[in-house]
Amino acid sequence: MSKAATPFGRVARALTVAGGVVALTAGLAGCGGESLEESGSGDSSAGGGGGKGTLVVGSAGFTESALMAEMYAQLLEDAGYRTSVKTLKNRELYEPALEKGQIDVVPEYAATLAEFLNAKENGSKADPVASSDVTKTVEALRKLAEPRGLKVLPVGEAVDQNAFAVTEEFAAKHDLETLTDLGESKQKIKLAAGDECDVRPFCRPGLEKTYGIDITAVDPKGVGTPQAKQAVKDGTDQLVLTTTTDATLDSFGLVLLEDDKNLQNADNLLPVVNEKDAGGKDVEAALGKLTKVLTTDDLIELNRKAGAERQKPEDVAKEYLESKGLLGK
C-alpha cells in the first residue's frame, strides 16, 4: 500500500503550532540581516572557514529540513564560508527572513514555495502555478522569487511530498489503499497534522474537496511527529499527515494511502538563496554538488538515521557528504 515517492509535490511540512511564533518574529524584527549574520546567532555553527564571509542557513522545524540545512552549512564551510544554522519554525517566518537577508540560504521544495509566493503575491484564491511538471513548476517559482530578491538554484532528482497514513489495521478493516478509498469509506476522520492544515490547499481543504474525506477536526500535533503518529496508532486520530520519505512508519504500524488523484504537486528539493548575499557562483557550485547526487532513497535513509535512530543531524550530514566525496577537507 505504500506509495513510492514521485514528483507530485506536497504542502509544506513545517506546519507547526503557533506557540513561539511571536517570540521568533520579535527576535527577527529586532535585527537586520547583517547583525544576525555577524552575531553567529544560529542554533548550531559549522565553525571554521570564513575566508569568503559569513552565511546563515535557515532550517524549518522538522528533521529533513535540519539535515538539509546541516549539509548546506558543511558544504559552504568547505567552500570557504563561515556558517551557522538558524531554525525558524515554518515558512511564514523563514521566507520573509530570507528576503530581508536575516538568513541567506534555505533548503526548499519547488511546488510548495511556488504556491506560497503565489498566494503572497496574488492572494489566497490565485490560480495555481505549480503542477506535477517539475520544469514548469520551477520556472513559475523563479518568476515569483526573483522580484523578491531571491535566487532559485538548480533543482535535483530528490523529491519529497506530503503523504497521509493510517494504521495497517484500519486500512485492512476498511479495504483502503488510496485516498479515494478513504473518501468512499465514509469514515469520520480526525487528522493529526500541523494547525495550518486547516487552511492549506493540499491538506484538509484538498482532502475534503478532491477526495470527499469527512474530516471532523485537525489535531495539531505537527507533521509526521512521533506524537502525531502515536495518536493514530492509539486510535485517538485516524489519519496522519507525514511525508513520503518518513522512515519510521513501520515502527508505528502505519501505511501510506496513495495520492491517486495527484493532489500533491512537484516538490523536488532545491536551494533558494538571498540574491544579494548568497547569489554568487561559489555558493551555487558548493550546493550544486549535493543537489546533483541526492536521491529520494537517500532522504529516506538520512531521515531514518536522524529520526528513528536519533543520531545528531550534523553527524548524519557529515557522514553522508563524506561518503559521496563531497567534502574536500
N, C-alpha and C positions, 0 to 999 in steps of 0.2 A: 504493500500500500504506500510505502514511502516513495516520494517523488524525487527524482534526481534534480539537482539544481540546474535550471535552464534560464536563458537570458530573457525572462519576462518581468524582472524587476520586483521591487517591494517597497512598501511605505517605510518611512524612517523608523529604525528600531530604537532610536533614542527617545522613545515615548515614556517619559518618566513623570512621576507625581510632581506637583509644582513646589513642594517643600524645598526651601533653599534657593529658589529662583530669585526672590527679592534680594537676598544677600549677595548672590553672584552678580546680579545686574548692578547692584550698587558698587560692588568691587570693581567692575569693569568701567562703570561710568566715572569712577574716581581717578582714572589714569588713562593717559594716551598710549598709543602703540609703543612709542619709544620708551616710556617709563616702565611698561610691563616687560619689554624685552630686556632692558638694561638691568632690571631687578633680578632676572632669572627666577621669577616667582612661580615657576611651573610646579606641578605635583611631583615631578621627578626630573632629574637632569642627566643628560648623557655625558656631560663633562668633557674635558679635553678639547682639542681643536681650537676653533675660534679665530683662525687667521683670516677668514673671509667674512667675519661678522657673526652676529647672533640671530638665531631664528627660533621662534616659538611654534611648536607643533601642537595643534588642537586635537583633543580626543573627546568623543562623546561618552555617555555613561553606560557603555556595555563592553563586554570582553573583546570582541573583534576589533572595535574601534581602538581600544587601548593597545592591542597587539600591532595594528597597522601604524599607529602613531609612534610606537617604540621603534618599529622597523624604519620608518621615515627618519626619526631622530638619529638613529645609529648610522644610517646611510649618509645623512647630511653631515654628521660629525666626521665620518670617514672622508668626506669630501672637503673638509677644512672649516666647517662652521661650528660655533658653539651652539648647543641646542638645549632646549628644555621642553617638557611636555605639560600642557595645561589642560585639565579636564573641565569641560563645561557641559552640563547635563544633557542638553538637547540642541537641536538645530536652531531653534528660536533664539538661543543665546550665542552659539558659536559662529553662526553665519554673519550676524552684524559685527561681531568682534573681528572676523576675518576682513570684512570690508574696511573697518577702521584701522587695520594694521595692529590691533592688540594681540592677534595671533597671525602667523604668517602662512601656515600650511595646514591643511586638513585632509584626511582620507575621506573620500566621499563616494556616493552611489549615484550613478548618472540620472536615472529617471526620477528618483526621489528629490534630488536637488533641483532638477529642471522644473518639476511641478511646484516645489516650494517657492522658487523665484518667480515662476509664472503667476502664482497666486499673489505674491508680494507686489508684483508689477501691475497685474491686470485684474486683481480681485479674485475672491474665492470661487466665483462662478465662471471664471475664464475657461475657454475651450482647452482641453488637454493638449500639451505639446509633446509629451513622452509617449512612446509606444513600445512594442516588442522589438522594433528595429533599433539596434544599439547605435548604428551610424547616424540615423536621423535624430535619435534622442540626444546624442552628444552635440550634434550641430545646433539643435534647439537650445541646449544648455549653454553653449558658448555665446549665442546671441543675447541671452538674458544675463549672463555673468559679466561679459566684457564692459558694459556700461557702468557696472558697479565696481570696477577696478579689480575684478577677479579674473585670473587666468586658469583655464581648464587644460590640464596636461593630458597627454595621450591616454586612451583607455586600454585596459587589458582584458585578458580572457576570463579572469576570475570574476564570478558573479555571485551575489547573494541576494536573496529576496525574502520578503515576509512569507511566512507559511503558518498554517494552522493545524494543530494536532489535538487528537482525542486519545483516550486510553484504548488499548487493544481490546479490552472487554467491551467498551461502549461501541467501538467500531464493529465488533463481531455481532453484538446483540441487535444492532440496527442495520446491519449489512451495508456499512459505509466504506467507500474507497475514495470518493470525491466530495468536494464541497457541494456539488449538485445533489448528491445522495443525502447529505446532511439537511439541505433545504427541503427536499422532498419527504424526509422522515417526519417533518412537522414537530420535532422535539423543541422544547423551550430551552434556550441556551444561555448560560451565564458565561461570559467571556473574560478570561484572565488576560490583561493587557496593560498598556500604559493609559493614563487618563485621557490623552489626546486622541485615543482610538475612537472616541465618540464622534469626532468631527473629521478625522482623516478619511479622504475618499476611498482609499484602498483598505480601510479597516472596517469598522462597524457599518458605515453607510454603504460601502461596496458589497459587503456580505449580505446585507438586507436587500439591496436593490438588484444585484446581479444573481444572487443565489436563493433569495427568498428565505434566508435563515432567520428564525424568530429569536432575536437576541433580547433577553429581558433586562440585562444590565451588563456594564463593564466593571469588572473587579480590578481596581488599579494597583496591580501587583508588579507592574513592569513587563518588559518584553523578554520572554524567554528566561526569566529569572528562576532560580530554584523555588522560590516561594510561589510563583505563578504555576509552575509545573506540578508542584506538590499539591496545590489546590485542586487541580484537575485529577491527579492521581487519587486524592482523598474523596472526590465526588462533590466537593464544595462548588466547583465550577465544572463545566462540561467541555470547554474549548479553550485552548491557549494560543495566543499569538507568539510565535517564535520565528526562527529562520530556517532556511533550507540547509544552512551549514551548522546547525545545532548538533553538537556531538554527544549530548547527554540524554537524548530522548529515550533510548533503550533502558537506561537505569531507572527511569520513572514509569516504564511500561507504556510509553506513548508512541503513536504513529502519526505521520503526516497524512492529511487528506489532500488529494490532488487538486490543484487550481485548474480545473478542466476548462474553464471559460476564460482563462488568461486575465484574471482581474489585475494581476501584477504586471508591471512594465519592465523594460530593460534596465537592470540595476547592476551593471558591471562596475567594478571598483576603478577609481581613478583619483589622482591627486588634484586638489584645487588650491591655488596659492593667491596671496595678495600680489598683484602685478607689480606694484611699486617696490615692495620689499623683497620679494622672492621670485620675480618673474624672469630671472636670468637663465642662461643656458646651463650653467653649472648645477643649479637646483634641478632643472628638468632632467639632465643627464643622470644625476645621482638617484633620483626617484624612479626614473625610467628603467633602471636596472632591475628593480623589483617588479614593476608593472609587467615587464616582458616575460618573467618566469613564473609568477604566482598563478596558481590554478585554484579552481573551486575545491578540489580534493585537498590541496594544501591548506586551505582555510579551515576545512573540517578538522584536519589533524591539529592545526595550531590551536583552534578553539578547544579541542579535546584536552590538550596539554595544559592550557591556561584555565580551562573551566573545570572539567571533570577531575583532572589530576592536580589542580590548584598550584601549578608552577607559576612563578613570577612572570608577568608579560615581558619584562625586559630580558629575562633569561631565555624564554622561548623564542623571542625575536632574534636574539644574537645567535642562538643555535641554528635557526633556520637560515639566516643570512650567511653564516659561515659554511653551512652545508651546501649552499648554492654558489659559493665562491664569490660573494658579492661584497665582502669587506676586504680592503687591501691592507689593513693594519693588523 
